[in-house]
Each structure stands twice: as structure tokens, then as C-alpha cells.
Amino acid sequence: MKRREFLAASLAATLCATVNPALKPVFADGGAKKKLLYYDRSNGFIHPSTVIDSKTGMSVGGRVLTELGKKLGYEVICTKDGRVFDGDLSQYDAFLMNCCGTLTGDGGGDGPNAYPMSKEGEQNFYAAVRNGAGVIGFHNATDTNKSGAPSQFENAPLDKRTEYTKLIGAEFLTHGSQQKAKLKFVKPGELPSINDIPEVHEEWYVMRNFNPDLHVILVQDTENMDKSNHNASYDRPSFPSTWIRKEGKGRVAYTSLAHNNSTWETEWMQALTLDLLKFITGKLDLDTTPNLNEATPGYEIIRNQK
């Protein structure tokens, strides 16, 4: 990439930390600081946590993850420029995905979402994870490269799902109106920093195409949710909300939380995220034994039959 193009792309992507990939930043301890790549490009719905604040030059998601990364000794590079995946991905210990839409799809115009991943860049991403890099998805990360299904109320066969859906672990289907709801830990105490989450007012994703190898940590409790009118999508058995899994040598985590900026700002969300970041970067070992059927019996039912 020419220098002029690189500078223009960097400005459009609004990097939290702009670093020439050819140089390894050296810090006071004399060592090279490790990196995490936060990717929040969208060619679909623009979610609040990905919008760049004109005063700070950062999105809420990028700012919170940058702060959490520092606690773990990482520099967080924030970008919407998919061309970064054509470069050297070995410099990143993990990928933090808050993207939406189609990874290789046209963003339109010259705005910050203009540059998608190339097909080669997408394959580089999968290869990096399978070779040992971690990945965590937030909220709309399941509203990306969706697989679809024969009909709205069915799951796609595993061999018909996109490579991305299988990697992240499930696929967004729809959501109702924002409301207060409860998430339940499958095994309280499984995460060292948090074992309970208060009732939260959020945008709750309804999902399908769950990977059979998920280790579920948090369950979307649908029992007491509002299921009237356009909230009928919640009229189904409880289903996974936060999980972990392995992809080759890489560790994968996902949480459906964090549509609202206010959720990102809470201590409990940051505690949950910190534990998941520790897991995907190998700083925290967690049991990844699949527990999908035991944790969420009936998870595959997308709509209750009346």
C-alpha cells in the first residue's frame, strides 16, 4: 500500500493507535507491546457503540476495549478498514469483532465503512484464528456473514452455514423492542470476576444456527420476557447468550450484550469482557466442554408451537 493511501485509510478508519505495521513499538520495559485488533466496520445497521465521537475520536466500544486492553498489557488497534486483514495478522494476539453486515460487501462511498475485507483477507482472518489467535464477538458480530435457513423458523444444516457463522458460533435472526430481561449463569463462579448480572434494559438478540460445540456461559432467560405483539420472537425456550468454543488452536468467545452504550459503561459488562479477553488471549483457562443441550434444552426451537 502506498504511503498516501495508507494515511488516508488510517484517517477514515479512525485508529485508536496508529502504528506502521512494519515497526514494532518499543516501550519503557524494553519489549514490544502486544496488540489486539478491534474491528467494527459495518455495511449493515450502524450500531451505537461503533459510532465515532467527534470530540474523542473514538467509539464507545473502542474506548472501553482500549482501556481493558491496557489492563492486560495490550495495545488495542481500532479500525473499520477491512484491508488490514491483507497484512501481517501475526502481530495480533486476538481480534475483537463488533462488525455488522457482509465482511466482503461494499460499504459504499468514501466514508469510514468504505473498505471491506477482501476474500483473501477473510481467509487470512480464519487462518490466523485456527493458528492460535483469539477472537471475541460483541452483539452484532452474529449479524455478520449470515447463513440463513430454509425458512424463518428453521435452522440451517451445519454444512450449509457460512464459515464465519460456524466460527463465531451462531447467527442473529431478529429482535423485539428493548426491554428489561435477565441473563442467567449456567455455572455461577465459572468466571472469576463476575457471577451475576442484574436485570438489564437492552436490545435482546434472537438467534439460531447454534454450533453444537458451544460451551454456554450465559443463558437468555425468556420465561418472563414480554412476548406480546412484535415481541413474539421471544416466545421460545431460553437460548445461549454468551459462550466460548475452540477453533483449531484459537479460542473464541461471544456475547450478545452491548447494543446500548450504557451497557458498555457498566462495571459488570467490563468485568465480563475482561474475563472473556483473558480467555481468548490465553491468560485464563476455562472449560470448553460442549454443554449446549444441558444448558439450554430446546435451544433449537425458534418459535413455540401453539
C-alpha positions in Angstrom: 0.0 0.0 0.0 1.4 3.5 -0.9 2.0 5.9 1.9 -0.7 8.3 0.8 -3.3 5.5 0.6 -2.2 4.2 4.0 -2.6 7.6 5.7 -6.0 8.1 4.1 -7.2 4.7 5.1 -5.9 5.2 8.7 -7.8 8.5 9.0 -11.0 7.0 7.6 -10.7 4.0 9.9 -10.1 6.3 13.0 -7.5 4.1 14.6 -7.2 4.2 18.4 -3.4 3.8 17.9 -1.8 4.4 14.5 1.2 2.1 14.1 3.1 1.4 11.0 2.9 -2.5 10.7 6.5 -2.6 9.6 7.6 -1.2 13.0 7.4 -2.9 16.4 6.6 -0.3 19.0 9.1 -0.4 21.9 8.0 0.7 25.4 9.7 1.6 28.7 10.1 -2.1 29.7 12.3 -2.6 26.5 9.9 -5.1 25.0 7.4 -5.0 22.1 3.9 -4.3 23.3 1.3 -6.9 22.2 -1.7 -5.9 20.1 -5.4 -6.6 19.8 -7.3 -5.6 16.7 -10.8 -4.1 17.3 -12.8 -4.3 14.1 -16.2 -2.5 13.9 -16.9 -2.0 10.2 -20.5 -2.2 9.1 -22.2 -2.3 5.7 -25.5 -3.0 7.5 -27.0 -1.3 10.5 -24.7 1.2 12.2 -24.7 0.2 15.9 -24.3 2.9 18.6 -21.1 1.5 20.1 -19.3 1.8 16.7 -20.1 5.5 16.0 -17.0 7.7 16.3 -17.4 10.5 18.8 -16.2 13.8 17.2 -14.8 15.0 20.5 -12.7 11.9 21.5 -12.1 10.5 18.0 -13.2 7.1 19.4 -16.3 4.9 19.6 -17.6 3.8 22.9 -16.7 0.2 22.1 -13.2 1.2 21.0 -12.6 3.3 24.1 -13.8 0.7 26.6 -11.8 -2.1 24.9 -8.7 0.1 24.7 -8.9 0.7 28.5 -9.5 -3.0 29.2 -6.6 -3.9 26.8 -4.2 -1.7 28.8 -5.1 -3.7 32.0 -3.9 -6.8 30.2 -0.8 -5.2 28.7 -2.2 -4.9 25.2 -2.3 -2.0 22.7 -5.7 -2.0 21.0 -5.8 -1.0 17.3 -9.2 0.2 16.3 -10.2 0.2 12.7 -13.1 -0.1 10.2 -10.7 -0.7 7.3 -11.0 -4.3 6.1 -7.8 -4.0 4.2 -5.9 -4.5 7.4 -6.6 -8.3 7.0 -4.5 -8.4 3.9 -1.5 -7.5 6.1 0.5 -9.4 8.7 -2.0 -10.7 11.2 0.6 -12.5 13.3 1.2 -9.2 15.2 -2.3 -9.5 16.8 -3.0 -11.8 19.7 -6.7 -11.6 19.2 -9.4 -10.0 17.1 -12.3 -8.1 18.8 -15.2 -8.1 16.4 -18.1 -5.6 16.6 -18.8 -5.7 12.9 -22.2 -6.0 11.0 -23.2 -7.0 7.5 -21.1 -8.7 5.0 -17.4 -8.9 5.6 -16.5 -8.6 1.9 -19.5 -6.4 1.0 -19.3 -2.9 -0.5 -19.6 -0.2 2.1 -20.5 2.5 -0.5 -18.9 5.9 -0.8 -15.7 7.1 0.8 -16.8 7.0 4.4 -15.2 5.1 7.3 -17.0 1.9 6.3 -16.0 2.1 2.7 -13.3 -0.6 2.7 -14.4 -4.2 3.2 -12.2 -7.3 3.7 -11.0 -8.9 0.5 -11.8 -12.5 0.0 -8.2 -13.3 0.7 -8.3 -11.1 3.9 -11.3 -13.0 5.2 -9.4 -16.3 4.7 -6.4 -14.8 6.4 -8.6 -14.0 9.4 -9.9 -17.6 9.7 -6.3 -18.9 9.3 -5.0 -16.6 12.0 -7.6 -17.8 14.5 -7.1 -21.5 13.6 -3.3 -21.0 14.1 -3.8 -19.7 17.6 -5.2 -16.1 17.6 -8.2 -15.5 19.8 -11.5 -13.8 18.7 -14.3 -12.3 20.6 -17.6 -11.1 19.1 -19.9 -8.5 20.6 -23.7 -8.2 19.9 -23.9 -7.6 16.1 -20.9 -9.9 15.4 -23.6 -12.6 14.9 -25.4 -10.2 12.4 -22.4 -10.7 10.0 -22.0 -13.1 7.1 -25.2 -14.8 8.0 -26.1 -18.3 6.8 -29.9 -18.1 6.6 -32.1 -21.2 6.6 -34.8 -22.9 4.5 -37.4 -20.7 6.3 -37.6 -18.1 9.1 -38.3 -20.6 11.8 -35.8 -23.2 10.9 -32.1 -23.8 11.5 -29.7 -24.4 8.6 -27.9 -27.7 8.4 -24.3 -27.3 9.8 -22.8 -27.9 6.3 -24.9 -25.1 4.8 -23.7 -22.4 7.3 -21.1 -19.9 6.4 -17.6 -20.3 7.6 -18.0 -17.2 9.7 -21.2 -18.3 11.4 -19.6 -21.6 12.4 -16.6 -19.8 13.8 -18.5 -17.2 15.9 -21.0 -19.9 17.0 -24.5 -18.7 15.9 -26.5 -16.3 13.8 -28.7 -13.3 14.6 -32.3 -13.8 13.4 -34.3 -10.8 14.8 -35.1 -8.9 18.0 -38.1 -7.3 19.6 -38.4 -4.0 21.4 -35.8 -3.1 24.1 -36.9 -4.3 27.5 -35.6 -5.4 30.8 -34.6 -9.1 30.9 -32.4 -11.5 32.9 -29.4 -13.4 31.9 -28.5 -16.5 33.9 -25.1 -18.0 34.5 -25.1 -21.7 33.7 -22.5 -22.2 36.4 -22.1 -19.3 38.8 -18.4 -18.8 39.7 -17.2 -20.1 36.4 -15.8 -16.7 35.6 -13.5 -15.3 38.3 -14.6 -11.6 38.0 -18.4 -11.9 37.8 -21.1 -14.5 38.8 -24.3 -12.4 38.5 -25.7 -9.8 36.2 -28.5 -7.5 37.2 -31.7 -7.3 35.1 -30.7 -5.2 32.1 -32.6 -3.0 29.7 -31.1 -4.0 26.4 -31.8 -5.0 22.8 -32.0 -8.7 23.1 -31.0 -10.8 20.0 -33.0 -13.8 19.0 -30.5 -16.3 17.4 -30.4 -19.6 15.6 -27.9 -21.9 13.9 -26.0 -22.5 17.1 -22.9 -24.6 16.9 -23.2 -27.9 18.6 -19.8 -27.5 20.3 -20.7 -24.3 22.3 -19.8 -24.1 25.9 -22.6 -21.8 27.2 -21.8 -19.4 30.0 -24.9 -17.1 30.0 -28.4 -18.0 29.0 -31.1 -15.6 27.7 -33.9 -16.3 30.1 -37.1 -15.9 28.1 -39.6 -17.0 30.8 -40.5 -13.5 32.0 -39.9 -11.6 28.8 -42.6 -9.5 27.1 -43.8 -11.8 24.3 -46.7 -9.7 23.1 -47.2 -8.4 19.6 -43.8 -7.7 17.9 -42.0 -9.3 20.8 -43.4 -12.7 19.8 -39.9 -13.8 18.8 -39.1 -14.3 22.5 -41.8 -16.9 22.8 -39.4 -19.8 22.7 -37.3 -21.7 25.2 -34.3 -20.0 26.7 -31.2 -20.0 24.5 -27.5 -19.2 24.7 -26.4 -15.5 25.1 -22.7 -15.8 25.9 -20.4 -18.7 25.1 -16.9 -19.9 24.4 -15.5 -22.5 22.0 -12.3 -23.6 20.3 -11.5 -23.1 16.6 -8.4 -25.1 15.8 -5.7 -23.7 18.1 -7.7 -20.5 18.6 -10.1 -19.5 21.4 -13.5 -18.0 20.5 -15.9 -16.1 22.7 -19.2 -14.2 22.0 -21.7 -12.2 24.0 -25.0 -10.9 22.6 -24.7 -7.9 25.1 -23.7 -4.3 24.3 -26.1 -2.8 21.8 -26.5 0.2 24.1 -23.6 2.4 25.0 -24.8 2.5 28.6 -24.2 -1.3 28.8 -20.6 -0.9 27.7 -20.1 1.6 30.5 -21.2 -0.7 33.4 -18.8 -2.3 35.7 -20.4 -5.8 35.3 -20.1 -5.6 31.4 -16.5 -4.6 31.7 -15.8 -7.4 34.2 -17.4 -9.9 31.9 -15.5 -8.6 28.9 -12.2 -8.6 30.8 -12.7 -12.3 31.7 -13.5 -13.2 28.1 -10.5 -11.2 26.9 -8.3 -13.1 29.3 -9.7 -16.4 28.0 -9.2 -15.7 24.3 -5.6 -14.4 24.9 -4.7 -17.5 26.9 -4.4 -15.7 30.3 -7.4 -17.6 31.7 -8.2 -21.2 31.2 -11.9 -22.2 31.1 -13.6 -25.4 30.4 -14.7 -25.5 26.8 -16.6 -28.9 27.0 -19.8 -28.5 24.9 -22.8 -28.1 27.2 -25.4 -26.7 24.7 -28.1 -29.4 25.3 -27.7 -29.4 29.1 -27.5 -25.6 29.5 -30.3 -24.7 27.1 -32.6 -27.6 26.4 -34.9 -26.6 23.5 -32.4 -24.1 22.2 -33.1 -25.2 18.6 -36.8 -24.3 18.8 -37.1 -20.9 17.2 -40.9 -20.4 17.8 -43.1 -22.2 20.3 -45.9 -24.1 18.7 -49.4 -23.1 19.8 
